[in-house]
Amino acid sequence: MKFIYYRNVVFLAVAILCLAASCASTSKSAHLSQPAPVSKTTLPSFGVHVFAPMKDGWPVFVKAVDEALAPMGVTTLIVQMDYQYAFQSHPELAEVEGSVVTKEDVAALVAVCRKHNIRLIPQLNCLGHQSWGSSGNHALLRKYPQFDETPEIPRDAEGVYSRSWCPLHPDVNPIVFSLMDELIDAFQCDAFHVGMDEVFLIANPNCPRCAGKDPAELFAKAVNDYYQHLVVEKKLTMYMWGDRLLDRSAMGYNKYECSENGTASAVDRIPKDIVICDWHYSRRDEYPSIPFFQEKGFRVWPSAWRSVTATKALHTFSVGANTGKVPGFLCTTWTSTAELSEALLGQREESSLDPTQAGVLASMREISSLYSKKDR
């Protein structure tokens, strides 16, 4: 009887211990399944957007990523390549022959980014920004003028900010997708930025394909075409600028930051797993597009530029407005990447920088003070 009694006591003790362990495990699992708390001071990632430098400026850029940007806490790097790459599928699309970077050049950048666990994202400007002011068309429209949405407008016409390709031309996407595929291969990336900011020329009444069509329908069609190729087929994450998805009358931003040419309603016609880079370069008390995009279901990267006060204001507002859909903060540069790299490395006197470069550097340092590795 004593044996049976003690055996039952042992079994009971074991059962109690197992139950306690099970409860602890369940509690731990429940804790781990909870979303991470939203920070009150920072966002999960710090990103930088740069123009691809020409070939002779590429080595100093790679060095700056390794020795300056990584220690500053940069965890995402978007490189706007456009036609600054030696495409094998379309060698005729080199922006400046002899000055474009090669797959071997990009490999050096890939290695440095992997070393520092920096997410590297190439960008190809799609639809808009196919020219710049009166300086002429970029490579695609130079070589394939039939893709121009507004070929009847003279090259030197006043008021043409930048040209667009026709989103309905049957021959444009096959070429663009070939360029995308080469950049994806070279960058070994898991995300791709398609640009699409400041598309002012769309739904041209003189275009035989687009005349009479809804600008939002055309814009959404282009977005969805790129999404199909990049996300559905290539299994990447797609990034884009958000200004054409914002209605100026509702947002109150300027005509560059949001749309007044009918594209804004495209926001409800595109997939919500696209990541929106929402750029604003002036100081405001509120940036209503940050909550707007989150409410629509998008993840949004607030994006700043050269004003330190505006950068701080946008960052502070975005942290406060983050509902879990603001994965990072992006500093844009919009200047010579080679010269900026030299300044970051101490190879160029900061007194020699132009106001844009000086402002960009100051804004990046302001954000870096919150994210730099030395402060983590």
C-alpha positions as CSV (number, residue, x, y, z in Angstrom):
1,M,0.0,0.0,0.0
2,K,2.8,2.4,0.8
3,F,4.3,1.7,-2.6
4,I,1.0,2.5,-4.3
5,Y,0.7,5.6,-2.2
6,Y,4.2,6.9,-3.0
7,R,3.8,6.0,-6.6
8,N,0.6,8.0,-6.8
9,V,2.3,10.9,-5.1
10,V,5.2,10.8,-7.6
11,F,2.8,10.6,-10.5
12,L,0.8,13.6,-9.1
13,A,4.0,15.6,-8.7
14,V,5.1,14.8,-12.2
15,A,1.7,15.8,-13.6
16,I,1.9,19.1,-11.7
17,L,5.4,19.8,-13.1
18,C,4.3,19.0,-16.6
19,L,1.2,21.2,-16.3
20,A,3.4,24.1,-15.1
21,A,5.9,23.6,-17.9
22,S,3.0,23.5,-20.4
23,C,1.6,26.8,-19.0
24,A,5.0,28.4,-19.1
25,S,5.5,27.3,-22.7
26,T,2.1,28.5,-23.7
27,S,2.7,31.8,-22.0
28,K,6.1,32.2,-23.7
29,S,4.5,31.3,-27.1
30,A,1.7,33.8,-26.6
31,H,4.3,36.5,-25.7
32,L,6.4,35.7,-28.8
33,S,3.4,35.9,-31.0
34,Q,2.5,39.4,-30.0
35,P,3.6,42.2,-32.3
36,A,6.7,44.1,-31.3
37,P,5.9,47.3,-29.5
38,V,6.0,50.5,-31.6
39,S,8.9,52.6,-30.6
40,K,8.2,56.2,-29.5
41,T,11.5,57.5,-30.7
42,T,12.6,55.7,-33.8
43,L,11.3,53.5,-36.7
44,P,12.6,50.0,-37.4
45,S,15.0,51.0,-40.2
46,F,17.0,53.9,-41.6
47,G,17.4,54.1,-45.3
48,V,19.2,56.2,-47.8
49,H,18.4,56.8,-51.5
50,V,21.1,57.8,-54.0
51,F,21.7,58.3,-57.7
52,A,23.9,55.6,-59.2
53,P,27.3,57.4,-59.7
54,M,29.1,57.0,-63.0
55,K,31.7,54.3,-63.3
56,D,34.6,56.5,-62.2
57,G,32.7,57.4,-59.1
58,W,31.5,53.9,-58.2
59,P,34.6,52.8,-56.1
60,V,34.4,55.8,-53.7
61,F,30.6,55.2,-53.4
62,V,31.2,51.5,-52.4
63,K,33.9,52.7,-49.9
64,A,31.5,55.2,-48.4
65,V,28.8,52.6,-47.9
66,D,31.4,50.4,-46.1
67,E,33.1,53.0,-44.0
68,A,30.5,55.7,-43.5
69,L,26.9,54.7,-44.2
70,A,27.1,51.4,-42.4
71,P,28.5,52.9,-39.2
72,M,25.8,55.6,-39.5
73,G,23.2,52.9,-39.0
74,V,21.9,52.6,-42.6
75,T,20.1,49.3,-43.0
76,T,18.4,50.0,-46.4
77,L,20.1,51.4,-49.5
78,I,18.1,52.3,-52.6
79,V,20.3,53.0,-55.7
80,Q,18.6,54.7,-58.6
81,M,20.2,53.0,-61.6
82,D,17.9,54.0,-64.4
83,Y,20.1,53.8,-67.6
84,Q,23.4,54.1,-65.7
85,Y,24.1,50.3,-66.2
86,A,25.7,48.3,-68.9
87,F,22.6,46.3,-69.9
88,Q,23.4,43.2,-72.0
89,S,19.9,42.8,-73.3
90,H,19.8,46.4,-74.5
91,P,23.3,47.9,-74.7
92,E,21.9,50.8,-76.7
93,L,20.3,52.1,-73.5
94,A,23.5,53.2,-71.8
95,E,22.9,56.8,-70.6
96,V,26.5,57.9,-71.2
97,E,28.4,55.4,-73.2
98,G,31.6,54.3,-71.5
99,S,30.6,55.7,-68.1
100,V,27.9,53.1,-67.0
101,V,28.6,50.6,-64.3
102,T,28.9,46.9,-65.0
103,K,27.7,43.8,-63.2
104,E,31.2,43.4,-61.7
105,D,31.0,46.9,-60.3
106,V,27.6,46.1,-58.7
107,A,29.1,42.9,-57.2
108,A,31.4,45.0,-55.1
109,L,28.5,46.9,-53.7
110,V,26.5,43.7,-53.1
111,A,29.4,42.3,-51.1
112,V,29.7,45.4,-48.9
113,C,26.0,45.5,-48.2
114,R,26.0,41.8,-47.3
115,K,28.9,42.4,-45.0
116,H,26.9,45.0,-43.1
117,N,23.4,43.4,-43.5
118,I,22.2,46.3,-45.6
119,R,19.2,45.7,-47.7
120,L,20.1,46.7,-51.3
121,I,17.4,47.8,-53.6
122,P,17.9,48.9,-57.2
123,Q,15.6,51.5,-58.8
124,L,14.5,52.0,-62.4
125,N,12.3,55.0,-63.0
126,C,9.2,53.8,-64.7
127,L,6.6,55.7,-66.7
128,G,7.8,59.2,-65.7
129,H,11.1,61.1,-65.5
130,Q,12.2,59.9,-68.9
131,S,13.7,63.3,-69.6
132,W,15.0,66.2,-67.5
133,G,14.0,69.8,-68.3
134,S,15.5,71.1,-71.5
135,S,18.5,68.8,-71.3
136,G,16.8,66.2,-73.5
137,N,15.4,62.7,-73.2
138,H,17.0,59.9,-71.3
139,A,18.2,56.8,-73.0
140,L,14.9,55.0,-73.6
141,L,13.1,57.8,-75.3
142,R,16.2,58.7,-77.2
143,K,16.5,55.3,-78.7
144,Y,12.8,54.6,-78.9
145,P,11.1,57.9,-79.5
146,Q,7.9,56.0,-80.5
147,F,7.4,55.3,-76.7
148,D,7.0,59.0,-75.9
149,E,3.6,59.9,-74.5
150,T,3.8,63.4,-75.9
151,P,6.0,63.3,-79.1
152,E,4.3,66.4,-80.4
153,I,5.7,68.6,-77.7
154,P,9.1,70.1,-78.8
155,R,12.1,69.1,-76.7
156,D,12.8,72.7,-75.7
157,A,9.2,73.5,-74.9
158,E,8.7,75.5,-71.7
159,G,6.8,73.9,-68.8
160,V,7.8,70.3,-69.6
161,Y,9.2,69.1,-66.3
162,S,9.9,65.5,-67.4
163,R,8.5,63.3,-70.1
164,S,6.7,59.9,-69.8
165,W,6.5,56.8,-71.8
166,C,3.1,55.7,-73.0
167,P,1.8,53.1,-70.6
168,L,-0.3,51.5,-73.4
169,H,2.4,51.1,-76.0
170,P,2.6,47.4,-76.6
171,D,6.4,47.3,-77.0
172,V,7.6,49.2,-74.0
173,N,7.1,46.7,-71.2
174,P,9.1,43.9,-72.8
175,I,12.1,46.1,-72.9
176,V,11.5,47.5,-69.4
177,F,11.1,44.1,-67.9
178,S,14.4,43.0,-69.5
179,L,16.1,45.9,-67.8
180,M,14.5,45.1,-64.5
181,D,15.6,41.4,-64.8
182,E,19.2,42.4,-65.4
183,L,19.2,44.7,-62.4
184,I,17.6,42.0,-60.2
185,D,20.3,39.6,-61.2
186,A,23.1,42.0,-60.7
187,F,21.9,43.3,-57.3
188,Q,20.8,39.9,-56.0
189,C,17.9,41.8,-54.4
190,D,14.6,40.9,-52.8
191,A,13.0,44.2,-53.6
192,F,12.8,46.7,-56.5
193,H,11.9,50.4,-56.6
194,V,9.9,51.5,-59.8
195,G,10.0,55.2,-59.2
196,M,6.8,56.7,-60.7
197,D,7.0,60.1,-59.0
198,E,6.0,63.4,-60.7
199,V,4.2,61.8,-63.6
200,F,2.7,65.0,-65.1
201,L,2.3,63.8,-68.7
202,I,-0.3,61.1,-68.9
203,A,-3.5,60.5,-70.8
204,N,-2.4,62.7,-73.6
205,P,-5.4,63.7,-75.8
206,N,-3.2,63.3,-78.8
207,C,-2.0,59.8,-78.0
208,P,-3.8,57.3,-80.2
209,R,-3.8,54.8,-77.3
210,C,-4.4,57.0,-74.3
211,A,-6.7,59.7,-75.6
212,G,-9.9,59.9,-73.5
213,K,-8.9,57.5,-70.9
214,D,-8.9,58.0,-67.1
215,P,-5.5,59.1,-65.9
216,A,-6.0,57.1,-62.7
217,E,-6.8,54.0,-64.8
218,L,-3.7,54.4,-66.9
219,F,-1.5,55.0,-63.8
220,A,-2.9,52.0,-62.0
221,K,-2.5,49.9,-65.1
222,A,1.2,50.7,-65.2
223,V,1.6,50.0,-61.5
224,N,-0.2,46.7,-61.8
225,D,1.9,45.7,-64.9
226,Y,5.1,46.2,-62.9
227,Y,3.6,44.5,-59.9
228,Q,2.7,41.4,-62.0
229,H,6.3,41.2,-63.2
230,L,8.2,42.0,-60.0
231,V,5.9,40.6,-57.2
232,V,3.8,37.9,-58.8
233,E,6.5,36.5,-61.2
234,K,9.8,37.4,-59.5
235,K,8.6,37.2,-55.9
236,L,10.1,40.5,-54.9
237,T,8.8,43.4,-52.8
238,M,7.8,46.4,-54.9
239,Y,8.6,50.0,-53.8
240,M,7.3,53.2,-55.4
241,W,7.0,56.9,-54.7
242,G,3.6,57.9,-53.4
243,D,3.0,61.4,-54.7
244,R,0.8,60.5,-57.7
245,L,-1.5,58.6,-55.3
246,L,-2.3,61.7,-53.2
247,D,-5.1,64.2,-54.1
248,R,-3.8,67.7,-53.7
249,S,-7.2,69.1,-52.8
250,A,-7.4,66.7,-49.8
251,M,-3.8,66.7,-48.7
252,G,-2.8,70.3,-49.2
253,Y,0.8,69.6,-50.3
254,N,2.3,71.3,-53.4
255,K,1.8,70.1,-56.9
256,Y,5.0,68.0,-56.9
257,E,4.2,66.1,-53.7
258,C,0.7,65.1,-54.8
259,S,-1.5,64.9,-57.9
260,E,-3.8,67.4,-59.5
261,N,-4.0,65.6,-62.9
262,G,-6.4,62.9,-62.0
263,T,-4.1,60.0,-60.9
264,A,-4.9,60.0,-57.2
265,S,-7.8,57.5,-57.2
266,A,-5.4,54.9,-58.5
267,V,-4.6,54.3,-54.8
268,D,-7.7,52.1,-54.6
269,R,-6.8,50.1,-57.7
270,I,-3.4,48.8,-56.8
271,P,-2.2,46.0,-54.5
272,K,-1.7,47.0,-50.8
273,D,1.5,45.1,-50.4
274,I,3.4,47.7,-52.4
275,V,5.7,49.7,-50.2
276,I,5.1,53.5,-50.6
277,C,7.9,56.0,-50.2
278,D,6.1,59.1,-49.2
279,W,8.4,62.1,-49.8
280,H,8.0,65.6,-48.2
281,Y,10.8,68.1,-48.1
282,S,9.2,71.1,-46.3
283,R,8.5,71.5,-42.6
284,R,4.9,71.1,-41.6
285,D,3.1,70.5,-38.3
286,E,1.4,67.4,-39.8
287,Y,1.9,65.1,-42.8
288,P,-1.5,63.7,-43.4
289,S,-0.3,61.2,-46.1
290,I,1.5,59.1,-43.5
291,P,-1.7,58.0,-41.7
292,F,-3.6,58.0,-45.0
293,F,-1.4,55.4,-46.6
294,Q,-1.5,53.2,-43.5
295,E,-5.3,53.5,-43.4
296,K,-5.4,52.3,-47.0
297,G,-3.4,49.2,-46.0
298,F,0.0,50.2,-47.3
299,R,3.4,50.2,-45.6
300,V,5.0,53.6,-45.9
301,W,8.5,55.0,-45.7
302,P,8.5,58.7,-44.9
303,S,11.2,60.3,-47.1
304,A,13.1,63.5,-46.4
305,W,15.8,65.6,-48.2
306,R,18.0,68.5,-47.4
307,S,16.2,70.6,-44.7
308,V,17.2,69.5,-41.2
309,T,14.2,71.1,-39.7
310,A,11.8,69.4,-42.2
311,T,13.6,66.1,-41.8
312,K,13.2,66.3,-38.0
313,A,9.6,67.3,-38.3
314,L,8.7,64.5,-40.7
315,H,10.6,61.9,-38.6
316,T,8.9,63.0,-35.3
317,F,5.5,63.0,-36.9
318,S,6.0,59.6,-38.6
319,V,7.1,58.0,-35.3
320,G,4.0,59.3,-33.6
321,A,1.7,58.2,-36.5
322,N,3.2,54.7,-36.8
323,T,0.6,52.0,-36.4
324,G,3.0,49.3,-37.3
325,K,3.0,50.0,-41.0
326,V,6.0,52.5,-41.1
327,P,9.0,50.1,-41.5
328,G,11.6,52.8,-41.9
329,F,12.7,56.4,-42.6
330,L,14.4,57.3,-45.8
331,C,16.8,60.1,-46.5
332,T,17.0,61.1,-50.1
333,T,20.0,62.9,-51.6
334,W,19.3,64.1,-55.1
335,T,22.9,65.2,-55.7
336,S,26.2,63.8,-56.9
337,T,26.7,60.5,-55.1
338,A,30.4,60.5,-55.8
339,E,30.9,64.0,-54.2
340,L,28.7,63.1,-51.3
341,S,30.7,59.9,-50.8
342,E,33.9,61.9,-50.7
343,A,32.4,64.2,-48.1
344,L,31.3,61.3,-46.0
345,L,34.8,59.9,-46.1
346,G,36.5,63.2,-45.3
347,Q,38.1,63.3,-48.8
348,R,36.3,66.5,-49.7
349,E,36.2,69.7,-47.7
350,E,32.6,70.3,-46.5
351,S,33.1,74.0,-47.1
352,S,33.3,73.1,-50.8
353,L,29.8,71.5,-50.8
354,D,26.9,73.3,-52.4
355,P,23.9,74.1,-50.3
356,T,22.0,71.0,-51.3
357,Q,24.9,68.7,-50.5
358,A,25.5,70.4,-47.2
359,G,21.9,70.1,-46.2
360,V,21.7,66.5,-47.3
361,L,24.8,65.7,-45.2
362,A,23.3,67.5,-42.2
363,S,20.0,65.8,-42.5
364,M,21.5,62.4,-42.8
365,R,23.6,63.0,-39.7
366,E,20.6,64.2,-37.8
367,I,18.8,60.9,-38.5
368,S,21.9,58.9,-38.0
369,S,22.2,60.2,-34.5
370,L,19.1,58.1,-33.7
371,Y,20.1,55.0,-35.6
372,S,23.9,54.8,-35.7
373,K,25.4,51.5,-34.6
374,K,27.6,53.1,-32.0
375,D,24.5,54.3,-30.2
376,R,22.7,51.0,-30.3
